[in-house]
Amino acid sequence: MDPVDKAIEDLKRNPRRFRSARGYERLLNLLRDGHAPDAVKGFLRGDSEFVGDVLWVVCELEHVKPYVSEAVLHISDSDKGTAAYALEVVFRGSHDGAELRTALECLNSSHVAVCEHVVRVLSGQGLARLRRILQATGWSWAIELADASSGGWLPREMVEELLSDKQARQVLGAVLATLAIEKSASAMKVLQNSEQAWIREYAAWLQEMQA
């Protein structure tokens, strides 16, 4: 039996023992070593309560694109961790406009903890990736935002407008402000002065990380 298949079977048979025996770390190492991911993808197409744990494994991989179509199935999961990891896979690995539109629209109803995770993910991916995501959606406003942000920093008023809009646009505004902090002293203040409590909390975390 393929070792990835066996690991997934072990997880299904006894999830508690799988965790205590460092099964997730073993699964991660197998995937990093190039073993076929078919069993993982099949598991992610199901609705096990441990899907979030397997998505965590996927997020630890350098290349997550092979798992995007399965991750999309879980971006609205009621479990915050599962939803956050699923969205991370999509925003890191997808180049499909429909998938990216679905993920962005999902943010409008996501828990704020999920939104904060996505801000960290997209900020870590950099401005070029963010602009590609915006352009891929095909939405006129997103394409305009991608064009306007080509220099790395939007006018403060535009960012503040994003931060007071729907939750998906709040996420984009927070990402743009984060990416601009090194170039603009006012970027952090925009986050700190946001009307949204979750953005202010994110700003506090960000400032602590940079201290």
N, C-alpha and C positions, 0 to 999 in steps of 0.2 A: 504493500500500500504506500502511496506517495506520502511523505512525512507531513505535508500540509493537510492532506485529507485526514491523516491519523490525528493530528492536533485538533482539527475541527470536530472529529468524532469524539475525542476525549472531552472536549468542551461540552458537547451536547449530552454526553453520558453523565458527567459529574462536574458541573460548573464550579462548585466550591473547591473540589480537589484540584481542578485545573488551575484555578487562581493560586492556591496555596503552593502548588508545585511549580510556580513561575511559568505556567503554560503560555501566558500572553507574551512574555519575553522570548520564549522558545519559538512561538509563532512568528514574532517579529524578525528574529534572526533567520528563520527559514526563508521568509519573503525577501529579506535583504540579500540572502545568498542566491536568489534567482529562481527559487522553486515556483512552480506554476500556481497562480493565485485562484484557480477555478473554484476550489472548495470555499475559499473566503468569500468570493463573489456570490456563490450560491447561498452561503449563510446570510449574507447581507440582504439578499432578496426576501428573506423571511422576516418574521416579526418577533424573534426571541427577545427577551428582556436583556440579553447580553450583547445585542447589536452595538450598543454604545461602546462597550469595551473593545470590540473588534474594530470599530471605527477609530478608536484611539490608536490601535496598532497601525492602521493604515496611515493615520496622520503623522506617525513617527517615521514613515518612509520618505525618501527624497522625492520620489515620483509617485503621485497619487492618481494620475489621469486614468489608469485602467479601472478605477473603482468609482468613477464619477456617476455613471448611470445608476448604480446601486445606492450611492449616497443620497441622490436626489429623492429617493423614496422615503427618507427619514428626516428631511429638513424641517418638517413641521411636527416632529415627535414631541409628545408631552413632557418627556424627560429632557431637561435643559442640556445635560451633557451630550446626549445622543444628538440632539438638534445642532448643537454647536460644532461637534466634530463633523457631522454630515455637511454642514455649510462650509466648513473649512476645506473639506475635500473638493467641493464644487468650486469655490472661489480660487483655490490653488490649481485645480486641474482642468477645469472646463474651458473650452473655447467656443462652445455652442451658445448662440444667442438665446434660444428658447430656455435652456437650462439656467443661464445666468439671469434672465428676466424673472424666471420662477423663483430663484434664490433671493433676488433683491425684493421682490414683492412679498416673499415670506417674512422678511425682516419687519414689515409693518405690523405684524401681529406676534412677533417673537418676544420672549422674555428679555428684559434689558441685559441680563447676564450673558445671553446669547449674542446680543448686539455688541456688547463690549468685547467678547471673544473675537467676533468678526472684525472689529476695528483693529485689534492687535494683529490678526492674520493679514489683513489687507495692508496695513502699515508696514509689516515685515516684508511683504511682496514688492513694495516700492511703487513709485508713481507710474512707471511705464506699464506695469501689469494692471494697475487700476485704470489707466486710460484705455487699455485694450478691452477690459471688461465693459467699460462704459460704451465704447464704440460698438462692441459686439451685440449689445442689447438692441440696437437699431432705433431706440427711442430718441426723438429729436432733442429733448432736453438733456439726455445723457451724453449725446454726441457733442452738443454745445458745451457741456461741462468739461468734457475731455479736451476739447479744443482750448477752452479758456484756461485750463490748468496746465497747459504745456510748459509754462515757465516755472512751474513748481509752487506757485502761490497765487491764490485768487484775491481780489479785493476783499478786505475785511467784511464789508457789507454782504457780499455774496456768501461767504462762509457762515456768517451769522444767520442769514436767511435759511440756509440749508439746515442749520442746527435747530431751527424753530419750526421746521416743516414736518412731514410724515417721518416715521421712525427710520425708514430705509434711507431717506435723504440725510437724516441726522447722522447715521453711520458714515455716509460718504463725506459729510462735512467734517466729522471728527477725524477721519482718515487724512483728508487733505490738510487739516490743521496740524496733525501730528507730523506729517511729512515735511511741513514747512517750518517746523520749530527751529531747525538749525539755521535757516535763512532769515527768519522774521521773529523778532522779540515779542511781537504782539500775538503770535499764534497760540502760545500757551495761555495768554490772558483770555483769548476768545473761548477756549475750552473752559477755563476756570469760571468765566462769567456767564456760561450758558444757563438758560432757564431750566434745562433738563438735569435733574439730580444725578442720573446715571452718568452723564457726560462730565459733570463736576467731579464725581467720584473717580472716573477714569483719569481725569486730569491730575488728581491728587496721587493716584498710583503712578502715573507717568512721571510726575515730578520726583517722586520718591525713587523711581528706578534710575533717574538721571543724576541724582544727588551723588 
